[in-house]
Amino acid sequence: MHAKRIFWQIYPSYLIVTLLSLAAVFFLSSVSISRFYYRQTAENLEVQALFIEEQTRELFAPEHISDLNRITEILGGKSPARITIILSDGTVAGDSDKAHEEMGNHRDRPEMQEALAGHIGQSVRYSNTLRKKMMYVAVPVLRDGRVAGVIRTSVPLTEMEQIIKEVQRRIMIGGLLILLLAALFSLLVSRRISRPLERIKLGAERFAQGDFSHRLHFAGSAEIGSLAETMNQMAAQLEERLRSVINERNQREAVLSSMVEGVLAVDTSGHIISMNKAAAQFFNVFQPETAAGRSIEEVFRNVRLQKFVSAVLEGQETRECELTVQNNETYYLQARGTNLLGVQGRRIGAVVVFNDVSRLRRLENLRRDFVANVSHELKTPITSIKGFVETLLDGAVKDPAEANRFLKIVSKHADRLNAIIEDLLVLSRLEQGGKEEMEMQKVGLQGLMNSAVEVCAQRAAEKNITIRVECPEDLEAVVNPPLIEQALINLIGNAVKYSIDGKTVTVSAYAEPTGITLSVADQGYGIEEQHLERLFERFYRVDKGRSRQEGGTGLGLAIVKHIAQAHSGNVSVKSRYGNGSVFSIFLPFA
């Protein structure tokens, strides 16, 4: 049902009350005036009748009818009232308006009945004689204790009714004027009451729309002013509380968004309350802001996660599980779910926190691979050394030629074992020592490159390989010279080792907008694409048999990578199978 405005509740009420009051006043005044006029007229008629009764009491007898008739005519000419003298038997002895001989017996008239009974009679009725509505007053004439006759006076009511109607008309006109004034006054009062309330309503609507800076100002009644002030205080409090809620929400969302852990909150029916960006990234959920209110099954396609959330909602204790999620990359997640409690400690759902342990898993895999690779790499020379030593102990030492050959083989494997240990120690020092512990100095890169080339020159000469250096003489960099030289030696050594005889190895350095790039390009066999991603891992070999035959430890490129990282740089490789390879070290400007 449509609610009415307060103006249309107040103003019509005022008009109705005023109209009813005026109607009541009109009715009561009309009745009172009519009664007054009737009573006044009746009293006047009674006085006249009593006066005539005093004058004619002794004449009431049939033999004095002519005298009574003459007195009636005389008095009737002097009075506006009609005078009728009636004997006790109802015979009209005289009438001031009509010949008494023409008038019938009046004994049955109402006023006559009362007068003959000894009382003053009164009636208002239509006169068939005069054909008018008349008021009659009959006064009994008592003589010797009996009613000898009746003096009846009467007047027509037409004039009196006209007077009453005129009075009523004036009262009605006055009432209409009063009603008009009351309507105007009621309109002003209603507007004075309703307008502030309407303004308060508009102000409340602005508050509801979030405009808490608006203020209500009223100088009218104390109640309206107090209401406006209360609403202003309410708006100020709401603004402060809303600001606090928004700040808390923004802080909470900022914290959740910046967390690397995924957070998922659901209600007791399994519908999502909130989810941060990390959780959406783990499970490849697009537009996580639209996930609120949707079910777990609708948003997440991971069956194990669905079962885990259901188990958390069904139980009371904290639960944990491990999830593996395959998206663009593989995520290993440690999920921990617990109850979500409301303000009063009532359970309203569950919250699940996802910790990304993918890096730990990869490090564990690398550790296992490293241990296996180290064991394998060390086992080969140790087994060879042990075998040849046992052979010597079994009698081969007595044969000088065989003993010398076996001892050379043992020495070779011992050197390889020593090289592996040395490389492991270099890697350990690079990992344990940070950039702050390295001695950095500004040096010319051409000199470093020439020193590295000299170290590898003998091996290159054995394979008839030419090493070409391309570096501006004035190109300098802030580096740790021994480490950069070691990285270049490793790269140049690999290029010489895996290049075809008679080819060229190019060692170059050039400046870029953000740093300096050192590169070593060979014309060897190249590397297949599936090996490039893992090429800088420890002990990773493209061709394990050939690498060991060339005397490599499997740690050279890993050392290069750590040297680049120690200088806040990186290492990269470009290669196509059959077209050689280019290894690059990027060193950013300090």
C-alpha positions in Angstrom: 0.0 0.0 0.0 1.3 3.4 -1.0 2.0 5.6 2.0 0.6 9.1 2.0 2.7 12.2 2.5 2.5 13.7 5.9 1.1 16.9 4.4 -1.9 15.0 3.1 -2.4 13.4 6.5 -2.3 16.6 8.4 -4.0 19.2 6.1 -7.2 17.2 5.3 -7.5 16.3 9.0 -7.5 20.0 9.9 -10.1 20.7 7.2 -12.4 17.8 8.4 -12.1 18.9 12.0 -12.9 22.5 11.1 -15.8 21.5 8.8 -17.3 19.2 11.5 -16.9 21.9 14.1 -18.6 24.5 11.9 -21.4 22.1 11.0 -21.9 21.4 14.7 -22.0 25.1 15.5 -24.4 25.8 12.6 -26.7 23.0 13.7 -26.6 23.9 17.4 -27.0 27.6 16.6 -29.9 27.0 14.2 -31.7 24.8 16.7 -31.1 27.3 19.5 -32.3 30.3 17.5 -35.3 28.4 16.3 -36.2 27.4 19.9 -35.5 30.9 21.1 -37.8 32.4 18.4 -40.5 29.8 19.0 -40.3 30.2 22.8 -40.3 34.0 22.5 -43.3 34.0 20.2 -45.1 31.6 22.4 -44.5 33.8 25.4 -45.7 36.9 23.6 -48.9 35.1 22.5 -49.4 33.8 26.0 -49.0 37.4 27.5 -51.6 38.7 25.0 -54.0 35.9 25.7 -53.7 36.5 29.4 -54.3 40.2 28.9 -57.4 39.5 26.9 -58.5 36.9 29.4 -58.5 39.6 32.2 -60.6 41.9 30.1 -63.2 39.3 29.0 -63.5 36.8 31.8 -67.1 38.0 32.8 -68.4 37.9 29.2 -68.0 34.2 28.5 -71.6 33.2 28.0 -73.6 32.5 24.9 -75.6 35.7 25.3 -72.4 37.9 25.1 -71.1 36.5 21.8 -71.6 39.8 20.0 -69.7 41.6 22.8 -66.9 39.1 22.6 -66.8 39.4 18.8 -66.6 43.2 19.0 -63.7 43.1 21.5 -61.9 40.6 19.2 -62.2 42.9 16.3 -61.0 45.9 18.3 -58.0 44.0 19.8 -57.2 42.3 16.5 -56.8 45.6 14.8 -54.2 46.7 17.4 -52.2 43.4 17.5 -50.3 41.6 14.8 -51.5 38.3 16.3 -54.8 36.6 15.4 -57.1 36.5 18.4 -59.8 33.9 18.7 -62.3 33.7 21.6 -63.9 30.2 22.0 -66.5 29.1 24.4 -66.1 26.0 26.5 -68.3 23.9 24.1 -65.9 24.8 21.2 -68.1 27.5 19.6 -66.1 30.4 18.2 -67.4 33.6 19.8 -65.1 35.9 17.9 -62.1 36.0 15.6 -59.9 38.9 14.5 -59.3 37.6 11.0 -62.5 35.8 10.0 -66.3 36.0 10.8 -67.0 33.7 13.7 -70.2 32.4 12.1 -68.1 30.9 9.3 -65.8 29.0 11.7 -66.6 25.6 12.8 -66.3 24.1 16.3 -62.8 24.2 17.7 -63.2 21.8 20.6 -61.1 19.1 18.9 -58.0 21.4 18.3 -54.9 20.2 20.2 -54.4 23.5 21.9 -58.1 23.5 22.8 -57.8 20.1 24.4 -55.1 21.3 26.7 -56.8 24.6 27.5 -60.1 22.9 28.3 -58.2 20.7 30.6 -57.1 23.8 32.6 -53.6 24.1 31.1 -52.1 26.6 28.7 -52.2 24.8 25.3 -49.7 25.3 22.5 -49.4 23.8 19.1 -47.8 24.5 15.7 -49.8 23.4 12.8 -51.2 24.3 9.4 -54.3 26.4 9.5 -57.0 25.3 7.0 -58.8 28.6 7.5 -55.8 30.9 6.7 -53.9 28.3 4.8 -50.7 29.1 6.7 -48.5 27.4 9.2 -49.5 28.9 12.5 -48.4 28.9 16.1 -51.3 28.7 18.5 -51.4 29.5 22.3 -54.6 28.8 24.1 -55.2 30.2 27.6 -58.1 28.8 29.6 -60.6 31.3 31.1 -61.5 30.2 34.6 -64.6 31.4 36.3 -66.0 29.9 39.5 -63.4 27.2 39.3 -64.4 25.9 35.9 -63.2 26.6 32.3 -65.7 29.0 30.9 -63.9 29.4 27.6 -60.5 29.8 25.9 -58.6 32.8 24.6 -56.4 31.7 21.7 -53.8 33.8 20.1 -51.8 32.8 17.0 -49.3 34.2 14.5 -48.2 32.8 11.2 -44.7 31.3 11.2 -43.7 32.4 7.7 -42.0 35.6 8.8 -40.3 33.9 11.7 -39.1 31.1 9.5 -37.7 33.7 7.1 -35.9 35.4 9.9 -34.5 32.1 11.1 -33.4 31.3 7.5 -31.8 34.7 7.2 -29.9 34.1 10.5 -28.9 30.7 9.3 -27.7 32.1 6.0 -25.6 34.6 7.8 -24.2 31.9 10.0 -23.4 29.8 7.0 -21.7 32.7 5.3 -19.7 33.4 8.4 -18.9 29.7 8.7 -17.7 29.5 5.1 -15.5 32.5 5.7 -14.2 30.9 8.9 -13.7 27.6 6.9 -11.7 29.5 4.3 -9.5 31.2 6.9 -9.1 27.9 8.7 -8.1 26.2 5.4 -5.5 28.8 4.8 -4.2 28.7 8.3 -4.3 24.8 8.3 -2.3 25.0 5.0 0.3 27.2 6.6 0.5 25.0 9.7 0.6 21.8 7.7 3.3 23.1 5.4 5.2 24.4 8.4 5.1 20.9 9.9 5.6 18.8 6.8 8.2 20.9 5.0 11.0 20.4 7.6 10.1 16.7 7.7 10.4 16.5 3.9 13.7 18.3 4.1 14.8 15.8 6.8 13.6 13.0 4.5 15.7 14.4 1.6 18.7 14.7 3.9 18.2 11.1 5.1 18.1 10.0 1.4 21.4 11.8 0.8 22.8 10.1 3.9 21.6 6.8 2.5 23.4 7.6 -0.8 26.7 8.0 1.1 26.8 11.9 1.2 27.6 12.2 4.9 29.0 15.7 4.5 25.5 17.1 4.1 24.0 18.7 7.3 20.5 19.6 8.3 19.7 23.0 9.6 16.3 24.0 11.1 15.4 27.0 13.3 11.7 25.9 13.8 10.3 23.9 16.7 12.5 22.3 19.3 11.4 18.8 18.3 12.3 19.3 14.6 15.6 21.0 15.5 16.4 18.2 17.9 15.6 15.6 15.3 17.8 17.4 12.7 20.7 17.6 15.2 20.3 13.9 16.0 20.4 13.0 12.3 23.5 15.1 11.8 25.2 13.3 14.7 24.1 10.0 13.2 25.5 11.0 9.8 28.8 11.9 11.4 29.0 8.6 13.3 28.0 6.6 10.2 30.6 8.4 8.2 33.3 7.6 10.8 32.2 4.0 11.1 32.0 3.6 7.4 35.4 5.1 6.9 36.8 2.7 9.6 35.1 -0.3 7.9 36.4 0.8 4.4 39.9 1.3 5.9 39.8 -2.1 7.6 38.5 -3.7 4.4 41.1 -2.1 2.3 43.8 -3.1 4.7 42.5 -6.6 4.8 42.3 -6.8 1.1 45.8 -5.3 0.7 47.2 -7.8 3.2 45.5 -10.7 1.4 46.5 -9.4 -2.0 50.2 -9.0 -1.0 50.3 -12.5 0.6 52.2 -15.1 -1.3 50.0 -17.7 0.5 46.6 -18.4 -1.0 43.6 -17.7 1.2 40.1 -19.1 0.6 37.1 -18.5 2.9 33.8 -20.3 2.5 30.5 -20.3 4.4 28.9 -23.3 6.0 27.1 -24.2 2.8 30.3 -24.3 0.8 29.9 -20.9 -1.0 32.9 -18.7 -1.4 33.1 -15.6 0.9 36.5 -14.3 -0.3 39.6 -15.4 -2.2 42.9 -13.6 -2.7 44.9 -13.3 -5.8 47.5 -16.0 -4.8 44.7 -18.6 -4.5 43.2 -17.6 -7.8 46.7 -17.9 -9.4 47.3 -21.3 -8.0 44.0 -22.7 -9.3 43.9 -20.6 -12.5 40.7 -18.8 -11.5 40.0 -15.8 -13.8 38.3 -12.7 -12.3 38.5 -13.8 -8.6 36.4 -10.8 -7.6 33.3 -12.4 -9.1 33.8 -15.7 -7.2 32.1 -14.5 -4.0 28.7 -16.2 -3.5 29.5 -19.1 -5.9 30.0 -22.7 -4.8 33.3 -24.4 -4.5 32.4 -26.9 -7.3 31.5 -24.1 -9.6 34.8 -22.2 -9.2 37.4 -24.9 -8.5 37.6 -28.0 -10.7 40.1 -29.7 -8.4 38.2 -32.7 -6.9 40.7 -33.1 -4.1 40.3 -29.5 -3.0 36.5 -29.9 -3.0 36.8 -33.0 -0.8 39.2 -31.2 1.5 37.0 -28.2 2.0 34.0 -30.5 2.7 36.0 -32.4 5.3 37.0 -29.1 7.0 33.4 -28.0 7.1 32.2 -31.3 8.5 34.8 -31.5 11.3 35.9 -29.2 14.1 39.6 -29.8 14.1 42.3 -28.3 11.9 43.1 -30.4 8.8 46.1 -30.5 6.5 46.7 -32.0 3.1 49.0 -31.6 0.1 47.7 -30.7 -3.4 49.3 -30.8 -6.7 47.9 -28.4 -9.2 48.7 -28.5 -12.9 48.2 -25.1 -14.7 50.7 -23.2 -16.8 53.2 -24.6 -14.3 53.0 -27.2 -11.6 52.2 -26.0 -8.0 52.9 -28.1 -4.9 50.6 -26.7 -2.2 50.4 -27.4 1.5 46.8 -26.7 2.4 45.7 -26.0 6.0 42.0 -25.6 6.8 40.3 -24.5 10.0 37.0 -23.2 11.3 36.0 -19.6 10.4 34.4 -18.0 13.5 32.1 -14.9 13.6 32.0 -12.0 16.0 30.3 -14.0 18.8 32.5 -17.1 18.3 29.8 -18.8 16.2 31.0 -20.9 13.4 30.2 -19.3 10.0 32.4 -21.4 7.7 35.9 -22.4 7.1 39.2 -20.8 5.9 41.9 -22.6 3.9 45.5 -21.3 3.6 47.7 -22.6 0.7 51.4 -22.5 1.1 53.4 -22.8 -2.1 56.1 -25.4 -1.4 56.9 -25.8 -5.1 60.4 -24.2 -4.7 61.1 -26.5 -1.7 60.1 -29.5 -3.7 62.3 -28.5 -6.6 65.2 -27.8 -4.2 64.6 -31.3 -2.7 64.6 -32.8 -6.2 67.8 -30.9 -7.0 69.4 -32.0 -3.8 68.6 -35.6 -4.5 69.8 -35.2 -8.1 73.0 -33.4 -6.8 73.7 -36.1 -4.3 73.1 -38.8 -6.9 75.2 -37.0 -9.5 78.1 -36.3 -7.0 78.0 -39.9 -5.9 78.1 -41.1 -9.5 80.8 -38.7 -10.6 83.0 -39.5 -7.6 82.3 -43.2 -7.8 83.7 -43.5 -11.3 87.3 -42.3 -10.6 87.4 -43.9 -7.2 86.3 -47.3 -8.6 89.0 -46.9 -11.3 91.7 -46.0 -8.8 90.7 -48.9 -6.5 90.7 -51.4 -9.4 94.1 -50.4 -10.7 95.6 -50.3 -7.2 94.3 -53.8 -6.5 95.8 -54.9 -9.9 99.1 -53.5 -8.8 98.9 -55.2 -5.4 98.1 -58.5 -7.2 101.5 -58.5 -8.9 101.3 -56.0 -11.7 103.7 -53.8 -9.7 106.5 -56.3 -10.5 106.1 -55.5 -14.2 107.6 -52.0 -14.6 105.9 -51.2 -17.9 102.4 -52.3 -16.7 103.0 -50.6 -13.3 103.9 -47.4 -14.9 100.8 -47.5 -17.2 98.5 -48.3 -14.3 100.0 -45.5 -12.2 99.4 -43.0 -15.0 95.8 -44.1 -15.2 95.4 -43.8 -11.4 97.0 -40.3 -11.5 94.6 -39.2 -14.3 91.6 -40.3 -12.2 93.0 -38.7 -9.1 93.4 -35.5 -11.1 89.8 -35.7 -12.3 88.7 -36.4 -8.7 90.6 -33.4 -7.5 89.1 -31.2 -10.3 85.6 -32.2 -9.2 86.4 -31.4 -5.6 87.9 -28.1 -6.5 84.9 -27.1 -8.6 82.6 -28.1 -5.7 84.6 -25.9 -3.4 84.3 -23.0 -5.8 80.6 -23.5 -6.0 80.3 -23.6 -2.2 82.3 -20.4 -1.9 80.1 -18.7 -4.4 76.9 -19.7 -2.7 78.1 -18.9 0.8 79.8 -15.6 0.0 77.5 -12.7 -1.1 78.3 -9.8 -3.3 79.2 -7.7 -0.3 82.1 -10.0 0.5 83.6 -9.8 -3.0 86.3 -7.3 -3.8 85.0 -5.2 -6.7 87.2 -3.0 -8.8 87.0 -1.2 -12.1 89.0 -3.0 -14.8 89.4 -3.1 -18.5 87.5 -6.1 -19.9 89.9 -6.5 -22.8 92.7 -7.4 -20.5 90.6 -10.0 -18.6 89.5 -11.6 -21.9 93.1 -11.8 -23.1 94.2 -13.5 -19.9 91.4 -16.0 -20.2 92.4 -16.7 -23.8 96.0 -17.3 -22.8 95.0 -20.0 -20.3 93.1 -21.8 -23.1 95.5 -21.1 -25.9 97.5 -24.4 -25.6 94.4 -26.6 -25.8 93.1 -24.5 -28.8 96.5 -24.8 -30.5 96.3 -28.6 -30.1 93.0 -28.6 -32.1 94.1 -25.9 -34.5 91.3 -23.6 -33.2 91.6 -19.8 -33.5 90.4 -17.7 -30.6 89.4 -14.2 -31.7 88.8 -11.4 -29.1 86.4 -8.5 -30.0 86.3 -5.8 -27.3 86.7 -2.0 -27.3 89.9 -1.0 -25.6 88.1 1.6 -23.4 85.3 -0.8 -22.3 85.5 -1.1 -18.5 83.3 -2.7 -15.8 83.2 -2.9 -12.0 83.7 -6.6 -11.3 85.6 -9.1 -9.3 88.5 -9.8 -11.8 89.4 -13.4 -10.7 85.8 -14.6 -10.9 85.0 -13.0 -14.2 88.3 -14.5 -15.6 87.3 -17.9 -14.2 83.9 -17.7 -15.9 85.5 -16.7 -19.2 88.0 -19.6 -18.9 85.2 -22.0 -18.3 83.2 -20.8 -21.3 86.3 -20.6 -23.6 87.4 -24.0 -22.5 84.0 -25.6 -23.2 84.0 -23.8 -26.7 87.4 -25.2 -27.5 86.6 -28.6 -26.1 83.4 -29.1 -28.1 84.4 -27.2 -31.3 85.4 -29.0 -34.5 89.2 -28.8 -35.3 90.2 -25.9 -37.3 87.2 -23.7 -36.4 87.1 -20.3 -34.7 86.0 -19.3 -31.2 84.9 -15.7 -30.8 85.1 -14.0 -27.4 83.4 -10.6 -27.5 82.2 -7.8 -25.1 79.9 -4.9 -25.8 78.0 -2.3 -23.9 74.2 -2.2 -23.7 71.9 0.6 -22.2 71.7 -1.2 -18.8 74.9 -3.2 -18.7 77.7 -5.1 -20.4 77.4 -8.5 -22.2 80.3 -10.9 -22.4 79.8 -13.7 -25.0 81.7 -16.8 -26.3 80.6 -18.2 -29.6 81.8 -21.5 -31.0 81.4 -23.4 -34.3 80.8 -26.7 -32.7 78.1 -29.3 -32.9 75.5 -27.2 -31.2 73.0 -28.3 -28.5 69.5 -29.6 -29.0 66.7 -27.4 -27.7 65.4 -29.8 -25.0 68.8 -29.5 -23.2 69.1 -25.7 -23.1 66.8 -25.2 -20.0 68.8 -27.5 -17.8 72.3 -26.8 -19.2 73.5 -24.7 -16.2 72.4 -27.4 -13.6 75.2 -29.1 -11.7 76.5 -32.3 -13.3 74.0 -32.0 -16.2 75.6 -33.4 -19.4 74.3 -33.3 -22.9 76.5 -36.3 -23.9 77.6 -37.9 -20.7 80.2 -40.3 -22.3 81.8 -37.6 -24.5 81.9 -35.1 -21.6 83.8 -37.5 -19.3 86.1 -38.5 -22.2 86.9 -34.8 -22.6 87.7 -34.6 -18.9 84.9 -32.3 -17.8 83.5 -32.3 -14.3 80.0 -31.2 -15.1 80.2 -28.2 -12.9 81.8 -25.6 -15.2 78.6 -24.0 -16.5 77.0 -24.1 -13.0 80.1 -22.1 -11.8 79.6 -19.6 -14.6 75.9 -19.1 -13.6 76.8 -18.5 -9.9 79.6 -16.0 -10.9 77.0 -14.1 -13.0 74.5 -14.1 -10.1 77.2 -12.9 -7.7 77.5 -9.8 -9.9 73.7 -9.4 -10.0 73.7 -10.6 -13.6 72.6 -13.7 -15.5 73.8 -16.2 -18.0 72.1 -17.4 -21.2 72.7 -19.6 -24.2 71.6 -19.6 -27.8 72.2 -22.7 -29.8 70.9 -24.8 -32.7 71.9 -28.3 -33.2 74.7 -28.4 -35.9 75.2 -24.6 -35.9 77.3 -24.0 -32.8 76.4 -22.2 -29.6 76.7 -18.7 -28.1 77.0 -18.4 -24.3 76.5 -14.9 -22.8 77.0 -13.3 -19.4 75.1 -10.1 -18.7 76.6 -7.8 -16.1 74.3 -4.8 -15.1 75.8 -1.4 -14.3 76.5 -0.9 -10.6 
